């Protein structure tokens, strides 16, 4: 039997995981956006929260000991607390299509849609929306647009984001193991910390880069002394949060999905410095589309997948910043700016 070498999937997106689609929508005037991760079928999920200032919905329902054992979608959104309204639209969209947790015959199903938000309220966009924030409409547009291909950089939940002193954005990446498991990640990078090392443009995630996917500069420039954070935000810019979802086609229990989310959080630490600060709200969701059984009963394969999820998430962080461009009619520093 031919064994393919490990590497990124054909799209190098989280949608390389069989059974997943992603939809996005954004509002250039308000400088905010929404990303929806939509499994084809209800999916086992978990969540790990490390930041000191999270904004979430339905994350308690993901604990392994609770009644709910699967979700219908995951929503990542800008807009701070207003962005949680995007999940309302996704919930309504799913319910209208008969998807969700069934309580009893004849009772409408209850879609389970966990969500996390980031703070993009100080980016200069028009936030004078009164009683009609745009995020519910963005959520509806995003889930309607769900497919296998989606834009990176200034798009979706990362549309209004900043990554330290650089334009942040939405990033994604995937990896396929030699024995056929697929792992993917999607992230909205709005970090207080820097994604590049001081004194240059080398991404902290450089050791994990595949096929020059974020510039191919290598890791020779990775060095920093104590308190040397490079392009991290200033102390007054303490409203941030990086939010992500990792996924695999391996069949996982809720407890195993929780371990995948915990291990995947290390991808943030590999790609952003510093991370998990008191004013970050960093959140990682994990999903299983349950296409392939784990190859062994002792969790060795789960450990492999968790390590790969961390690497893949680190790559996704760098790709989100690498692909980011300024907002229309505005300038913010971007990684791709010409170098003097």
N, C-alpha and C positions, 0 to 999 in steps of 0.2 A: 504494500500500500504506500502510495506517495504521501509524504508528510511535508506540508508547506512550511517554510520558515516563518517564525513569528514576525509580526509587523502590523502596521495600521490596516484597517479595513478599507474597502474600495472607495468609500466617501471620506474617510477619516473624520467621521461625525458619529455622535451617539446613535444615530439611526442605522448604523451598521449592525447594532444589536437587533436580531430578528424580533419582530413584534412591536416595534416602537416607531412612532412618528413625532415630529416636532412642528409646531406652528408658532409664528411670531407676528407681532404688530407693534408699531411705534407711532408716536405723535411728535413731529418735528417742532411744532410750535411750543408744546409743553416740555419738550426734551425728556421724554420718558417712554417706557415701552413694557411689553409683556412677552414672556416665552412660556409656552405650554408643552409639556411632555405628555404625550397621549399614547398609552399602550393599546394594542389591538383588543386585548381582553383584560379583565381585572388582574392586577399584578401585586404580588407580595412586595411590601415596601417597608422602609425604616427611615429613621432620621437621627442625625447627630448634630447637636448645637454646641458650639464652642465659644462663639463671640459673646461679649459682655452686654450687648444691647440688641438682642434679636427681635424680629417682628415676624410672627408665624401664625398659621391657622391649621387646626386639626393635627398638630404634631403629637399631642398626647394620645390620640387614637392609634398611633403607630407602635406603641409599646407592645412587646410580644405577649404580655398577659391580658391585653384588652380584647374585646369582642371582635373588632374589625381585623380581618386578616389579609385584606387586599385593598388597593386603591383603584380609582378610575382615571385619575390624571394627577399630575403635579404642576403647580403654577409657580413660576419665578416672575417677579414684577418689580419695577421701579415704583416711585410714588410714595415711599414710606407707608404710613398706615393707610393712606388712600388706596394704595396698590392692592391691598387685600381684597378689595371689591372685584378685582379681575376674576378671582376664584368663584364668586357668585355667578358670573356669566357662564363660566365653564360648567359649573354644577347644573345650571338650568339647561344648558345645551345637552349635557349627558342625560339628564332626567327626561327631557323631551324625546329622547331616542331609546328610552327604556333601559338605560344602563345605570348600574348602581347596586347597592346592598339591598337585598330583598328581605323585608321583615316578615311579610305574610302575604298569602294570595289575595289579590284585589287591592293591595296597598301600594301606592306609588313607591318605586324604588328610590333609595337615598344614595346619590353619588357621593363618594368619598374623595375629596379634592384638597389635599394638604397644599399649603402655599408658604412662601417666604418672600420678604420684600427687602429692598435696599433703599438707601437715602440718596435721592437725586434732586432734592428740593432746592438746593442752592446753586444750581448750574446756570441760572440766568433765563431759563425758559419761562413761559407764561403760566403761572400757577393760579391765576385768578379765575378759577373754575366754579366758584360758589358752591352750590349744592349738587353739581353735576361733574365730578371728577371724570377724566377720560378713561379710567382704567377698566371699568366694566365693559365699555364698548371695545376697548383694546383686547380684553380677554375673549370676547365673542369673535372678533376678527381673527385673533390668533388661533383659536381652536378650529375655526372654519378653514384656516389655511394649512392645517397640519398635513405634512407630507414627509418625504424622505430627505429632501434637500432644503437647506435654510441658510440664511446669510450669517456671516461672522462679523465681528467688529462692532460698528455703530449700528446696532440692530437689536430688536427685541428688548428683553429686560435690561441689557447693558447699554441701551441707546444713550441714556443720560449719565452714564457712569464715568468716573475718573479713577485711575489706578495710580495712587500716589500723585506725582506731579504730571503724569501722562494721561492722555485720553484712554479710558477703560473701554470695555465692550463685552460682547458675548463671544465666548470661545467654545470650541468643541474638539474632541479627538476620540480616536478609537484604537483598539489593539486586538489582534486575534492570536491566540496561542498556537503552538505547534500541534497541540492535540485538539484544536478546534473550538475552544471557548472564545466568546467575544465579550469585551468590556468596552464601555463607552462613557464619556463624560460630556456634560454641557454646563457652562458656568457663566454668570454675570459678574464681571470683575470690577468692583467699586471699592478697592482696598485703601485703607489708610497707609499701609506699608508700600514699599517699592517692589516692583517686579524685576528691576534691573539692578545690577551691582553698581556701587559708587564709581564715578570717574569714567564711565563708558556706557555701552548699550547692551552688554551681555545679559541675557535673561538668567535669573537664578535657576530657571528650569532647564538650562542648557544641557546638563548631563543626560536628560531624558529625551532630548529632541530626536525625532525620526525624520529622515529624508528632507532635511533643511526646511521643515514646516514652519519655522518662525525665524528665518534669516540665516541660519547656519553659521553663526559667529563662533560657536564652540564655547568651551568652559574656561579658556585660559584667563579671561578677565574677571573671574569670580573670586573676589577678595574684599574684605571689609574689616575694619577694626571695631572695637567697642563703640556703640552709639553712632556708628557710621552707617546711616540708612540710605544715603543717596537721595533719590527722588521721592521719598516718603512725603506725605502731606505735612503741613505745618501744624503745630498744636491747636491753633484756632479752627482748623478744618477737621474737626473730630466727629464727623457724621458720615458713616461709611457703610460697610457690609459687603462681603462676597458670598454669593449664594450659588449652589450647584446641585446637580443630580448626576449620580453615576448609575450605570445599569449593566446587567449581564444577562446572558441567555441561560445561565446555569439555574437549575431548580434549587431554590433556597427556602428555608423556613423563615418566619419573621425574626427569630433570634439570629439566624445566620445573616440575614439582610442587615440587621443592626450592626453586626461585626464588620460587614463590608463597608458600611457608612463610617464607622469609627476608624477603620484603617485608611479609608479614602481621604479623611481629613488631613492626613499627613501630606497629601498633595498640595494643600495650601501652604504648609510650612516649607515645602521644597521650592515653591514658586514665588512667595511673597515674604518680605522681611520689613518690619515685624508683622505678626498675624495674631488673631484672637485677642486683640486689645480690649480694654474696658468699653470703648466706644465703637467696636466692631460688632456686627450681629451675625457672624459667620455661621452658615448652616449648610449641611450636606445631606441630601436625600439619597437613598439607594433603592433600586428597583430590580426585580427579577421577572423576566418574561417567561421563564420556566420551559425552555426548549430542550435543555440537555441535562441529564442527571449528573450530579457530582460523581467523580470517578472513584472515590474512596470514602470509607465511613469515618475516617479519623480527622477530617477537617484540613488535611494537607492541601487539597485543591482549593478549599475556601481561603486558606492563607495565601496561596499563590494569587488568587483573584483579587484579594484585598490589596496586596502589594502592587499588582498591576493597575488596580483602580487608582491608587495614589499617584503612580507614575503618569497615568493617562490624564488625571485631573490636573497635575502640574503642567503638562503639555497644553491642555485646553486653556489654562490661565494665560500662558504666554501667547497662544494663538489669538485669544481675544484682544490683547493689547497690540500685537503685531498687525492685525487687520483693521484696527480702529482708524477712523478718519474724523476730521472736525465736523461739527454740526453745520448745516447750511448757514451762510452769512455770518460765520463766527470763526474765531481762531482759538484753539487750545493746543498745547504741545502734544505731538503725536510721535510714536516711536519711528514712524517712517519719514519724519521731517528731514530735509536735506542736511547733511553734516558739513560744517565748515572746516 
